[in-house]
Amino acid sequence: MDTESWKFLRSVCILSFLLGSCFVYQSLRVVVAQEDTKPSVTLQVDASYGAGRPIPETLFGIFFEEINHAGAGGLWAELVSNRGFEAGGQNTPSNIWPWSIVGDQSSIYVATDRSSLFERNKIALRMDVLCDSNGCPSGGVGVYNPGYWGMNIEEGKKYKVAFYVRSTGDIDLSVSLTSSNGSLTLASENIIASASDVSKWTKKEVLLVAKGTDHGARLQLTTSKKGSIWIDQVSAMPVDTYKGHGFRNDLFQMMVDIKPRFIRFPGGCFVEGEWLSNAFRWKETVGPWEERPGHFGDVWKYWTDDGLGHFEFFQLAEDIGAAPIWVFNNGISHNDEVETASVMPFVQEALDGIEFARGDANSTWGSVRAAMGRQEPFELKYVAIGNEDCGKTYYKGNYIVFYNAIKKAYPDIKIISNCDGSSRPLDHPADYYDYHIYTSASSLFSMYHQFDRTSRNGPKAFVSEYAVTGKDAGTGSLLAALAEAAFLIGLEKNSDIVEMASYAPLFVNTNDRRWNPDAIVFNSSHLYGTPSYWVQRFFAESSGSTLLASTLKGNSSSLVASAITWQNNGKDYIRIKAVNFGASSVNLKVLVTGLDPNVMKVSGSKKTILTSTNVMDENSFTQPEKVVPHESLLEMAEEDLTVILPPHSFSSFDLLKESAKIRMPISDSSSTSSQKV
């Protein structure tokens, strides 16, 4: 290569280097400029000793209402729907839905009659088998029950089937769990008995072990023996339920993971009824399950056998580790009321219900509880008089009668009024007032300040029902969850007046949505949590922790944040929670003050972020984890924590408080002695 060519090539290389450097410099300037355009907000947290305010032990809990088949066909693990044939009414012959016939009219005739053994539920099913072993179809004839949109039968699992039977002759009855169309038998046992053994009502039980899996299975009772057979009170329960107490394991665990401090039950509107004749009456839900009459819940339009009754609700609360809050009817439904002068039977029913829970085993109603296997009383510290009927004609008069009677008999019980006392004082005595809010996402987000100016005198607030509803919510959107998260942070900051809060509704069986949205969605075999469910998990440590004073500085109109401190396994933590309700990322700098750097320091522990690509994203059975929190290690430089809050996100940052390592100067003498050792 000649000298001129070499000079030209060198010039080209130098020029290329300069142009490349310029491009990189401009690119870096763009990146820096983009970072700088993110709004910057500072959260200052005062973590000084004694500066925080205790959060009530009871702040966050759950509300269970029998709605959307939450209990019947849900949490209560009973697989048979309409087990006593009572759902069709007391006039016979009646509709036996969802029971259906195996066979045809030439081989079997089925009808209900009033021959049951049990006084409170007189309906039984009569099967007239018209064929015999030579003329019956293969497999016999009879009836089957598909449960609640299919029974979840799993290979290797055990199922206890129990029912009552009588007959005019010998019986040879096959009890089977089959596939949805009956073509495949998953488990089967035969019950053979002589006419003398079954001439009167007799209870029969079999234990079935499934040899296959079917999420839409059914229970069949079939025979090829000619004659008349009556059956009643048919039950099929998985042996594997929570602690053997009858609760579906996976749904129960979803509740436990929220770490609820209370559970409000059994409703809601379910307690009121459209008419008093269909209201939930606790006395009809205790005792042996086959003696419970069941009832039609006319608000949510379905029958419940009431296997999940008064006793089971208290057992549920204890198993979860949550304080029970019993809501009872106060003589008022959606459409009719009992005058105050005539309300004493309802008052006595409430007093009896408290005695059932708290009375000793020798008391009238405590003995009923004891007969059900529970000698020691349940804990009951809270009751609610009615639901959403403030302003009804006889509400105040009825309430006063209930209040005085309960306080006289049980002065330690805290009583909840369902009149809102957040904006003006109540005109009647109460320990708590009930506050319900269902609204749009933007409205609920702005209600972060709802209780800022509420009087701190008088009864405390119980926000027993809250949720975003309508178009913003879909069937459980991220947008709804973010607004709810902001609202909960507001409740957390106002927990000197708000002592309890719960989302509503908790459960929905996807086959019978009576309300949208809900926290936990399920069918017979699967489930998932909506984003609103996952928001509640962020607050699992809040009850009983300490609220730290915190202040947002900067353009924070779309931000809500709080800070708490709590202990876990002997270690002290600070949790920062922040909702970014806006469409842009935000740089958040957290300044923790009040800690002596020579004694205490904070270090990163964990960050958790709930967000998605679209604010209307939802979870589903096909994508159950589309919108769920994601955890990762939180790193911070010394005392400086700067994080990016993604658009439309809910984030938490856990900081570990630990002793600062003080380095002592080493003297010459100590150094010398060390060398000698």
C-alpha positions as CSV (number, residue, x, y, z in Angstrom):
1,M,0.0,0.0,0.0
2,D,1.5,3.4,-1.0
3,T,1.7,6.4,1.4
4,E,-1.3,8.3,-0.1
5,S,-3.6,5.2,0.2
6,W,-2.5,4.7,3.8
7,K,-3.2,8.3,4.7
8,F,-6.7,8.1,3.0
9,L,-7.5,4.9,4.9
10,R,-6.4,6.3,8.2
11,S,-8.6,9.4,7.6
12,V,-11.6,7.2,6.9
13,C,-11.1,5.3,10.1
14,I,-10.7,8.4,12.1
15,L,-13.8,9.9,10.6
16,S,-15.8,6.7,11.2
17,F,-14.7,6.7,14.8
18,L,-15.7,10.3,15.4
19,L,-19.1,9.7,13.7
20,G,-19.7,6.6,15.8
21,S,-18.7,8.4,19.0
22,C,-21.1,11.2,18.1
23,F,-23.9,8.7,17.6
24,V,-23.3,6.9,20.9
25,Y,-23.1,10.3,22.7
26,Q,-26.4,11.4,21.1
27,S,-28.0,8.0,22.0
28,L,-26.9,8.3,25.6
29,R,-28.2,11.8,25.8
30,V,-31.6,10.5,24.5
31,V,-31.6,7.7,27.1
32,V,-30.7,10.2,29.9
33,A,-33.3,12.6,28.7
34,Q,-35.9,9.9,28.7
35,E,-35.0,8.9,32.2
36,D,-35.1,12.5,33.2
37,T,-38.6,13.0,31.8
38,K,-40.0,10.4,34.3
39,P,-41.8,12.2,37.1
40,S,-39.6,12.1,40.2
41,V,-41.3,11.7,43.6
42,T,-39.9,11.3,47.1
43,L,-41.5,9.3,49.9
44,Q,-40.1,10.4,53.2
45,V,-40.7,7.8,56.0
46,D,-40.2,8.6,59.7
47,A,-38.9,5.3,61.2
48,S,-37.8,6.8,64.5
49,Y,-38.5,4.8,67.6
50,G,-42.0,5.4,69.1
51,A,-43.1,7.6,66.2
52,G,-45.5,5.2,64.6
53,R,-49.1,4.4,65.4
54,P,-50.4,0.8,66.0
55,I,-52.7,-0.6,63.4
56,P,-55.6,-2.6,64.8
57,E,-55.1,-6.3,65.0
58,T,-58.4,-6.7,63.2
59,L,-57.9,-4.3,60.3
60,F,-58.1,-6.7,57.3
61,G,-60.3,-9.7,57.0
62,I,-62.8,-11.4,54.7
63,F,-66.5,-11.4,54.1
64,F,-68.2,-14.7,53.2
65,E,-71.7,-14.5,51.7
66,E,-73.7,-17.4,50.3
67,I,-73.8,-15.8,46.8
68,N,-72.6,-17.2,43.5
69,H,-72.7,-20.7,45.0
70,A,-69.8,-19.7,47.2
71,G,-70.8,-22.3,49.8
72,A,-73.2,-24.7,48.2
73,G,-71.2,-26.1,45.3
74,G,-68.1,-24.2,46.5
75,L,-66.3,-24.0,49.9
76,W,-68.6,-26.6,51.4
77,A,-67.3,-29.8,49.8
78,E,-70.7,-31.7,49.5
79,L,-70.9,-33.0,46.0
80,V,-74.6,-33.7,45.8
81,S,-77.0,-30.9,44.9
82,N,-80.5,-31.1,46.4
83,R,-79.6,-34.0,48.5
84,G,-82.9,-34.3,50.3
85,F,-85.2,-33.6,47.2
86,E,-86.6,-30.6,49.0
87,A,-85.6,-28.0,46.4
88,G,-88.7,-28.6,44.3
89,G,-91.1,-27.5,47.1
90,Q,-93.3,-29.2,49.6
91,N,-96.1,-30.1,47.1
92,T,-95.7,-33.5,45.6
93,P,-95.0,-34.8,43.1
94,S,-92.2,-32.1,42.7
95,N,-89.3,-31.2,40.5
96,I,-86.2,-33.2,41.5
97,W,-83.7,-31.1,39.5
98,P,-80.8,-31.6,39.1
99,W,-81.5,-35.3,39.6
100,S,-82.3,-37.2,36.5
101,I,-83.4,-40.7,35.5
102,V,-81.2,-43.5,34.3
103,G,-83.4,-45.5,32.0
104,D,-86.7,-44.7,30.3
105,Q,-90.5,-44.7,31.1
106,S,-90.8,-48.3,30.2
107,S,-88.3,-49.4,32.8
108,I,-88.6,-46.9,35.7
109,Y,-91.1,-44.5,37.2
110,V,-89.8,-41.8,39.6
111,A,-91.8,-39.3,41.8
112,T,-91.5,-37.5,45.1
113,D,-93.8,-38.1,48.1
114,R,-94.0,-37.0,51.7
115,S,-92.8,-40.2,53.4
116,S,-89.4,-39.1,54.7
117,L,-88.2,-40.1,58.1
118,F,-87.3,-36.5,59.0
119,E,-90.0,-34.1,60.3
120,R,-88.3,-30.9,59.0
121,N,-87.9,-32.2,55.4
122,K,-90.6,-34.6,54.5
123,I,-89.9,-35.1,50.8
124,A,-88.4,-38.4,49.7
125,L,-87.9,-40.0,46.3
126,R,-89.8,-43.1,45.2
127,M,-88.4,-45.3,42.4
128,D,-90.7,-47.9,40.9
129,V,-88.5,-50.3,39.0
130,L,-90.6,-51.9,36.2
131,C,-88.0,-54.2,34.8
132,D,-85.9,-57.1,36.2
133,S,-82.4,-58.5,35.4
134,N,-83.7,-59.9,32.1
135,G,-85.4,-56.7,30.9
136,C,-83.4,-53.9,32.4
137,P,-80.8,-52.1,30.4
138,S,-77.2,-53.0,31.0
139,G,-76.1,-51.4,34.2
140,G,-79.6,-51.1,35.6
141,V,-82.0,-48.2,36.0
142,G,-82.3,-45.5,38.7
143,V,-81.3,-41.9,39.2
144,Y,-78.1,-39.8,39.0
145,N,-77.0,-36.5,40.4
146,P,-74.4,-34.3,38.6
147,G,-73.7,-32.2,41.6
148,Y,-73.0,-28.6,41.0
149,W,-72.2,-28.6,37.2
150,G,-70.2,-31.8,37.5
151,M,-68.4,-33.5,40.4
152,N,-64.7,-33.4,40.6
153,I,-63.6,-37.0,41.1
154,E,-59.9,-37.7,41.2
155,E,-58.0,-41.0,40.8
156,G,-57.0,-42.5,44.1
157,K,-59.1,-40.2,46.2
158,K,-61.8,-41.5,48.6
159,Y,-65.4,-40.5,48.7
160,K,-68.0,-41.2,51.4
161,V,-71.5,-41.8,50.1
162,A,-74.4,-41.9,52.6
163,F,-78.1,-42.1,52.1
164,Y,-81.3,-43.4,53.6
165,V,-83.3,-46.2,51.9
166,R,-86.4,-48.3,52.4
167,S,-88.2,-50.8,50.2
168,T,-91.1,-53.3,50.1
169,G,-88.7,-56.0,49.0
170,D,-85.1,-57.1,48.9
171,I,-82.7,-54.5,47.4
172,D,-79.6,-54.8,45.2
173,L,-78.4,-51.3,44.7
174,S,-75.3,-50.1,42.9
175,V,-73.7,-46.9,44.2
176,S,-71.4,-45.5,41.5
177,L,-69.3,-42.5,40.6
178,T,-69.3,-42.3,36.8
179,S,-68.2,-40.1,34.0
180,S,-70.5,-37.3,32.9
181,N,-72.5,-39.4,30.5
182,G,-72.4,-42.5,32.7
183,S,-70.4,-44.6,30.2
184,L,-67.3,-44.9,32.4
185,T,-67.4,-46.2,36.0
186,L,-64.9,-44.5,38.2
187,A,-65.9,-46.3,41.4
188,S,-68.7,-48.6,42.5
189,E,-70.0,-50.6,45.4
190,N,-73.2,-52.7,45.8
191,I,-75.6,-52.6,48.7
192,I,-77.5,-55.8,49.1
193,A,-80.2,-56.1,51.9
194,S,-83.2,-58.2,52.6
195,A,-86.7,-56.8,52.8
196,S,-86.7,-57.1,56.6
197,D,-83.6,-55.0,56.8
198,V,-85.0,-52.1,54.7
199,S,-88.7,-52.3,55.5
200,K,-88.1,-49.1,57.6
201,W,-85.8,-46.2,56.7
202,T,-82.2,-47.3,57.1
203,K,-79.0,-45.4,56.7
204,K,-76.4,-46.9,54.3
205,E,-72.8,-45.8,53.8
206,V,-70.2,-46.8,51.3
207,L,-66.6,-45.6,50.8
208,L,-65.7,-45.3,47.1
209,V,-62.1,-45.1,45.9
210,A,-61.8,-43.5,42.5
211,K,-60.0,-45.5,39.8
212,G,-60.0,-42.6,37.4
213,T,-60.4,-38.8,37.1
214,D,-63.3,-36.8,35.8
215,H,-64.0,-33.2,36.6
216,G,-67.6,-33.5,35.4
217,A,-68.6,-36.8,37.1
218,R,-71.9,-37.8,38.6
219,L,-73.3,-40.1,41.3
220,Q,-75.6,-42.9,40.2
221,L,-77.9,-45.1,42.3
222,T,-79.1,-48.0,40.0
223,T,-80.6,-51.4,40.2
224,S,-81.9,-54.3,38.0
225,K,-84.2,-55.6,40.7
226,K,-87.9,-55.1,40.2
227,G,-89.8,-53.4,43.0
228,S,-90.2,-50.0,44.8
229,I,-87.4,-48.2,46.5
230,W,-87.5,-45.0,48.5
231,I,-84.3,-42.9,48.9
232,D,-83.6,-39.7,50.8
233,Q,-80.8,-37.4,52.1
234,V,-78.1,-38.5,49.7
235,S,-74.6,-37.2,50.4
236,A,-71.3,-37.6,48.7
237,M,-68.3,-36.0,50.4
238,P,-64.6,-36.2,49.7
239,V,-62.8,-37.8,52.6
240,D,-60.0,-35.3,52.2
241,T,-61.4,-32.0,53.4
242,Y,-59.7,-29.3,55.5
243,K,-59.0,-31.0,58.9
244,G,-62.0,-33.2,58.1
245,H,-64.3,-30.3,58.7
246,G,-66.0,-30.4,55.3
247,F,-64.2,-27.5,53.6
248,R,-62.8,-27.8,50.1
249,N,-59.0,-27.7,50.6
250,D,-58.0,-25.4,47.7
251,L,-60.6,-22.8,48.3
252,F,-59.8,-22.8,52.0
253,Q,-56.1,-22.3,51.4
254,M,-56.9,-19.2,49.2
255,M,-58.6,-17.7,52.2
256,V,-55.8,-18.6,54.6
257,D,-53.2,-17.0,52.4
258,I,-54.8,-13.6,52.8
259,K,-54.2,-14.0,56.6
260,P,-57.6,-12.6,57.5
261,R,-58.1,-11.4,61.1
262,F,-61.9,-11.7,60.9
263,I,-64.6,-13.3,58.9
264,R,-68.0,-11.8,58.5
265,F,-70.8,-14.3,57.7
266,P,-73.2,-15.5,56.4
267,G,-74.2,-12.3,54.4
268,G,-75.2,-9.7,53.2
269,C,-78.4,-9.8,51.5
270,F,-78.5,-13.5,52.0
271,V,-79.3,-12.8,55.7
272,E,-82.2,-10.4,54.8
273,G,-83.9,-12.3,52.0
274,E,-86.2,-10.7,49.5
275,W,-88.9,-11.8,52.0
276,L,-88.5,-12.8,55.6
277,S,-89.9,-16.2,54.8
278,N,-86.7,-16.9,52.8
279,A,-84.2,-15.3,55.1
280,F,-81.4,-17.3,56.6
281,R,-82.5,-18.6,60.0
282,W,-79.7,-20.2,61.9
283,K,-81.7,-22.6,64.0
284,E,-82.7,-24.5,60.8
285,T,-79.0,-25.0,59.9
286,V,-77.8,-26.8,63.0
287,G,-78.0,-30.4,64.2
288,P,-77.4,-33.5,62.0
289,W,-77.2,-32.6,58.3
290,E,-80.0,-34.9,57.3
291,E,-82.4,-33.1,59.6
292,R,-81.7,-29.6,58.2
293,P,-84.6,-28.5,55.9
294,G,-82.6,-26.2,53.7
295,H,-84.1,-23.1,52.1
296,F,-84.4,-21.2,48.9
297,G,-82.3,-18.0,49.0
298,D,-84.6,-15.7,47.1
299,V,-82.1,-12.9,46.7
300,W,-79.5,-14.9,44.8
301,K,-82.1,-17.3,43.4
302,Y,-80.9,-20.8,44.4
303,W,-81.5,-23.5,46.9
304,T,-79.1,-24.4,49.7
305,D,-79.2,-27.6,51.7
306,D,-77.5,-25.6,54.5
307,G,-74.8,-28.1,55.2
308,L,-72.7,-25.0,55.7
309,G,-74.6,-23.8,58.7
310,H,-74.3,-21.8,61.9
311,F,-71.9,-24.4,63.5
312,E,-69.8,-24.7,60.4
313,F,-69.3,-21.0,60.1
314,F,-67.8,-20.8,63.6
315,Q,-65.7,-23.8,62.8
316,L,-64.5,-22.1,59.6
317,A,-63.5,-18.9,61.5
318,E,-61.6,-21.0,64.1
319,D,-59.8,-23.0,61.4
320,I,-58.7,-19.9,59.6
321,G,-57.7,-18.2,62.8
322,A,-60.1,-15.3,62.3
323,A,-62.5,-13.6,64.7
324,P,-66.1,-14.5,63.7
325,I,-68.5,-11.6,63.0
326,W,-72.1,-12.9,62.9
327,V,-74.6,-11.0,61.0
328,F,-78.2,-11.9,61.9
329,N,-81.6,-10.8,60.6
330,N,-83.3,-8.0,62.6
331,G,-86.9,-8.6,61.4
332,I,-86.3,-6.8,58.1
333,S,-86.0,-8.1,54.6
334,H,-85.9,-6.3,51.3
335,N,-89.7,-6.2,51.0
336,D,-91.2,-6.7,54.5
337,E,-90.6,-5.8,58.1
338,V,-91.7,-6.8,61.6
339,E,-92.9,-4.0,63.7
340,T,-90.8,-3.2,66.7
341,A,-93.6,-4.2,69.1
342,S,-93.5,-7.7,67.6
343,V,-89.8,-8.1,67.1
344,M,-88.9,-10.0,70.3
345,P,-89.0,-13.5,68.7
346,F,-86.2,-12.3,66.4
347,V,-84.3,-10.8,69.3
348,Q,-84.6,-14.1,71.2
349,E,-83.4,-16.0,68.1
350,A,-80.3,-13.8,68.1
351,L,-79.7,-14.3,71.8
352,D,-80.0,-18.1,71.3
353,G,-77.6,-18.0,68.4
354,I,-75.0,-16.3,70.7
355,E,-75.6,-18.9,73.4
356,F,-75.1,-21.6,70.8
357,A,-71.6,-20.2,70.1
358,R,-70.6,-19.0,73.6
359,G,-72.8,-21.0,76.1
360,D,-71.5,-23.8,78.2
361,A,-72.3,-27.4,77.2
362,N,-75.1,-27.5,79.7
363,S,-77.0,-24.5,78.4
364,T,-80.0,-24.9,76.2
365,W,-78.3,-24.0,72.9
366,G,-74.8,-24.8,74.1
367,S,-76.0,-28.4,74.5
368,V,-77.0,-28.5,70.8
369,R,-73.5,-27.4,69.9
370,A,-72.0,-30.0,72.3
371,A,-74.2,-32.7,70.6
372,M,-72.6,-31.8,67.4
373,G,-69.2,-32.6,68.8
374,R,-68.0,-29.3,70.3
375,Q,-68.0,-29.2,74.1
376,E,-66.0,-26.0,74.5
377,P,-67.5,-22.7,73.4
378,F,-66.5,-20.8,70.2
379,E,-65.1,-17.3,70.4
380,L,-67.7,-14.6,69.5
381,K,-66.9,-11.0,70.2
382,Y,-68.7,-9.2,67.3
383,V,-72.3,-9.2,66.0
384,A,-74.0,-7.1,63.3
385,I,-77.7,-6.2,63.7
386,G,-79.1,-6.5,60.2
387,N,-77.6,-5.6,56.8
388,E,-78.1,-2.5,54.6
389,D,-81.5,-1.6,56.1
390,C,-80.7,1.7,57.8
391,G,-83.6,4.0,57.1
392,K,-86.3,1.3,56.9
393,T,-89.4,2.1,58.9
394,Y,-88.7,-0.1,61.9
395,Y,-84.9,-0.2,61.7
396,K,-84.1,2.1,64.5
397,G,-86.8,0.8,66.9
398,N,-85.8,-2.8,66.2
399,Y,-82.1,-2.0,66.5
400,I,-82.5,-0.5,69.9
401,V,-84.4,-3.5,71.2
402,F,-81.7,-5.8,69.9
403,Y,-78.9,-3.6,71.2
404,N,-80.3,-3.4,74.8
405,A,-81.0,-7.1,75.0
406,I,-77.6,-8.2,73.8
407,K,-75.7,-5.7,75.9
408,K,-77.6,-6.8,79.0
409,A,-76.9,-10.5,78.4
410,Y,-73.4,-10.1,76.9
411,P,-71.9,-6.7,77.8
412,D,-68.5,-7.6,76.2
413,I,-69.9,-8.2,72.7
414,K,-69.2,-5.4,70.2
415,I,-72.3,-4.4,68.2
416,I,-72.3,-3.2,64.6
417,S,-74.9,-0.8,63.3
418,N,-75.5,-0.9,59.5
419,C,-76.0,2.9,59.4
420,D,-73.1,4.9,58.1
421,G,-71.5,7.2,60.7
422,S,-68.6,8.5,58.7
423,S,-70.2,11.8,57.6
424,R,-72.5,12.5,60.5
425,P,-73.0,11.0,64.0
426,L,-75.3,8.0,64.5
427,D,-78.6,8.7,66.4
428,H,-78.3,5.3,68.2
429,P,-75.6,3.5,70.3
430,A,-73.1,1.3,68.6
431,D,-69.5,0.0,68.9
432,Y,-69.0,0.1,65.1
433,Y,-70.9,1.4,62.1
434,D,-70.9,-0.4,58.8
435,Y,-69.7,1.3,55.6
436,H,-70.3,-0.2,52.1
437,I,-68.9,1.2,48.8
438,Y,-69.2,-0.1,45.2
439,T,-68.2,2.4,42.6
440,S,-65.9,3.1,39.6
441,A,-62.1,2.8,39.6
442,S,-61.4,6.6,39.5
443,S,-64.0,7.3,42.2
444,L,-62.6,4.6,44.6
445,F,-59.0,5.8,43.9
446,S,-60.0,9.3,44.9
447,M,-61.6,7.9,48.1
448,Y,-58.2,7.3,49.4
449,H,-59.0,10.3,51.6
450,Q,-62.5,9.2,52.5
451,F,-61.9,8.9,56.2
452,D,-59.3,11.7,56.6
453,R,-61.9,14.1,58.1
454,T,-64.1,11.6,59.8
455,S,-64.7,12.3,63.5
456,R,-62.5,10.3,65.8
457,N,-65.2,10.4,68.5
458,G,-67.9,7.7,68.8
459,P,-68.0,4.3,67.2
460,K,-65.3,2.9,64.9
461,A,-65.8,2.2,61.2
462,F,-66.2,-1.2,59.7
463,V,-65.8,-1.1,55.9
464,S,-67.3,-4.6,55.5
465,E,-68.0,-4.3,51.7
466,Y,-65.9,-2.5,49.1
467,A,-65.1,-3.1,45.4
468,V,-64.8,-1.5,42.1
469,T,-67.8,-2.5,39.9
470,G,-69.2,-1.7,36.5
471,K,-67.2,-1.3,33.2
472,D,-64.0,-0.6,35.0
473,A,-64.1,-4.0,36.8
474,G,-65.0,-6.4,34.0
475,T,-64.9,-9.8,35.8
476,G,-61.8,-8.8,37.7
477,S,-59.5,-6.3,36.1
478,L,-56.1,-4.8,37.0
479,L,-57.7,-1.3,36.9
480,A,-60.2,-2.3,39.6
481,A,-57.5,-3.8,41.7
482,L,-55.3,-0.7,41.6
483,A,-58.1,1.5,42.7
484,E,-58.9,-0.9,45.6
485,A,-55.2,-0.9,46.6
486,A,-55.2,2.9,46.9
487,F,-58.4,2.8,48.9
488,L,-57.0,0.2,51.3
489,I,-53.8,2.3,51.8
490,G,-56.2,5.1,52.7
491,L,-57.9,2.8,55.2
492,E,-54.6,1.8,56.6
493,K,-53.6,5.4,57.1
494,N,-56.9,6.0,58.8
495,S,-56.9,2.9,60.9
496,D,-57.3,5.0,64.1
497,I,-61.0,5.2,63.1
498,V,-61.3,2.3,60.6
499,E,-60.8,-0.9,62.5
500,M,-62.0,-3.5,60.0
501,A,-62.3,-3.9,56.2
502,S,-63.2,-6.6,53.8
503,Y,-63.7,-7.0,50.1
504,A,-67.0,-8.3,48.6
505,P,-67.9,-10.8,47.3
506,L,-65.2,-13.3,48.1
507,F,-66.2,-16.3,45.9
508,V,-67.9,-17.0,42.6
509,N,-68.6,-20.3,41.0
510,T,-68.2,-19.4,37.3
511,N,-71.3,-21.5,36.4
512,D,-73.5,-19.1,38.4
513,R,-72.2,-15.5,38.4
514,R,-74.7,-13.5,40.4
515,W,-72.3,-10.6,40.9
516,N,-69.2,-9.1,39.2
517,P,-66.4,-9.0,40.1
518,D,-65.3,-11.4,42.8
519,A,-62.0,-12.2,44.5
520,I,-61.8,-15.9,43.9
521,V,-63.2,-17.7,40.8
522,F,-63.7,-21.4,40.7
523,N,-65.5,-24.4,39.2
524,S,-65.6,-28.0,40.4
525,S,-61.9,-28.6,39.9
526,H,-60.0,-25.4,39.3
527,L,-59.7,-21.8,40.7
528,Y,-57.8,-18.6,40.4
529,G,-57.5,-15.3,42.1
530,T,-58.5,-12.1,40.4
531,P,-56.1,-9.1,40.6
532,S,-58.4,-7.8,43.5
533,Y,-57.5,-11.0,45.4
534,W,-53.8,-10.5,44.9
535,V,-54.1,-6.9,46.2
536,Q,-55.4,-8.3,49.5
537,R,-52.3,-10.4,49.8
538,F,-50.1,-7.2,49.8
539,F,-51.9,-6.3,53.1
540,A,-51.4,-9.6,54.9
541,E,-48.9,-8.2,57.3
542,S,-50.7,-4.9,58.0
543,S,-53.1,-6.0,60.8
544,G,-51.3,-5.5,64.1
545,S,-48.3,-3.8,62.6
546,T,-47.2,-0.2,63.1
547,L,-48.1,2.6,60.6
548,L,-45.1,4.9,60.0
549,A,-45.7,8.6,59.2
550,S,-44.9,9.1,55.5
551,T,-45.1,12.1,53.1
552,L,-45.0,12.2,49.3
553,K,-43.2,15.1,47.8
554,G,-43.4,16.0,44.1
555,N,-46.0,15.5,41.4
556,S,-47.9,12.7,43.1
557,S,-51.5,13.1,41.9
558,S,-51.5,9.6,40.5
559,L,-49.6,8.1,43.4
560,V,-50.7,6.7,46.8
561,A,-48.1,5.3,49.2
562,S,-47.7,4.2,52.8
563,A,-45.2,2.6,55.1
564,I,-45.5,0.1,57.9
565,T,-43.1,-1.8,60.2
566,W,-43.6,-5.3,61.6
567,Q,-41.7,-8.3,62.9
568,N,-41.4,-11.7,61.3
569,N,-39.3,-14.5,62.8
570,G,-37.6,-12.1,65.2
571,K,-36.6,-9.7,62.4
572,D,-37.8,-6.1,61.9
573,Y,-39.1,-5.0,58.5
574,I,-40.4,-1.9,56.9
575,R,-42.8,-2.3,54.0
576,I,-43.3,0.5,51.5
577,K,-46.5,0.1,49.4
578,A,-47.1,2.4,46.4
579,V,-49.9,2.5,43.8
580,N,-49.1,4.2,40.5
581,F,-52.5,4.8,39.0
582,G,-51.1,6.8,36.1
583,A,-50.1,5.8,32.5
584,S,-46.4,6.8,33.0
585,S,-43.6,5.4,35.0
586,V,-42.5,7.3,38.1
587,N,-39.1,7.5,39.8
588,L,-39.7,7.0,43.5
589,K,-37.0,7.8,46.0
590,V,-37.5,6.5,49.5
591,L,-35.9,8.4,52.3
592,V,-36.1,6.5,55.7
593,T,-35.3,8.9,58.5
594,G,-35.2,8.7,62.3
595,L,-32.7,5.8,62.5
596,D,-29.4,6.4,64.2
597,P,-26.9,5.2,61.5
598,N,-24.5,4.1,64.3
599,V,-27.1,1.8,65.7
600,M,-29.6,0.8,63.0
601,K,-29.6,0.6,59.2
602,V,-32.0,-0.7,56.5
603,S,-31.1,-2.9,53.6
604,G,-33.1,-4.3,50.7
605,S,-35.0,-7.5,51.1
606,K,-37.8,-8.1,48.6
607,K,-39.8,-6.2,46.0
608,T,-43.2,-7.3,44.7
609,I,-45.0,-5.8,41.7
610,L,-48.5,-6.3,40.4
611,T,-49.0,-5.0,36.9
612,S,-49.7,-6.0,33.3
613,T,-49.5,-4.8,29.7
614,N,-53.1,-3.6,29.6
615,V,-54.9,-2.1,32.5
616,M,-58.0,-4.1,31.7
617,D,-56.2,-7.5,31.8
618,E,-57.8,-10.2,33.8
619,N,-57.0,-13.7,34.9
620,S,-58.9,-16.7,33.6
621,F,-58.9,-20.5,33.8
622,T,-56.7,-20.6,30.7
623,Q,-54.4,-17.8,32.0
624,P,-54.8,-18.0,35.8
625,E,-51.5,-16.1,36.4
626,K,-51.8,-13.4,33.7
627,V,-52.0,-10.7,36.4
628,V,-50.3,-11.8,39.6
629,P,-47.6,-10.3,41.8
630,H,-44.0,-10.9,40.8
631,E,-41.3,-11.0,43.5
632,S,-37.6,-10.4,43.2
633,L,-34.6,-9.4,45.3
634,L,-34.5,-5.7,46.3
635,E,-31.1,-4.1,46.1
636,M,-30.3,-0.7,47.5
637,A,-27.1,1.3,47.9
638,E,-26.6,2.0,51.7
639,E,-29.6,4.1,52.8
640,D,-30.6,5.1,49.3
641,L,-33.6,3.4,47.7
642,T,-34.7,4.7,44.3
643,V,-37.1,2.5,42.3
644,I,-39.2,2.9,39.2
645,L,-42.9,2.4,39.6
646,P,-44.3,1.0,36.3
647,P,-47.4,2.6,34.9
648,H,-50.6,1.2,36.3
649,S,-48.9,-0.8,39.0
650,F,-49.0,-1.7,42.7
651,S,-45.6,-2.3,44.3
652,S,-44.3,-3.1,47.7
653,F,-40.7,-2.9,48.9
654,D,-39.6,-4.8,52.0
655,L,-36.6,-3.3,53.9
656,L,-34.8,-5.2,56.6
657,K,-33.9,-3.2,59.7
658,E,-30.7,-4.5,61.2
659,S,-28.0,-3.4,63.6
660,A,-25.3,-1.3,62.2
661,K,-21.8,-2.9,62.5
662,I,-19.7,-0.5,64.5
663,R,-16.0,-0.8,63.7
664,M,-13.9,-0.2,66.8
665,P,-10.4,1.4,66.3
666,I,-7.6,-1.1,67.1
667,S,-4.9,0.3,69.5
668,D,-1.2,-0.6,69.1
669,S,-1.3,-2.6,72.3
670,S,-4.3,-4.7,71.1
671,S,-2.6,-5.2,67.8
672,T,0.6,-6.3,69.6
673,S,-1.3,-8.7,71.8
674,S,-3.1,-10.1,68.8
675,Q,0.2,-10.8,67.1
676,K,1.4,-12.7,70.2
677,V,-1.6,-14.9,70.5
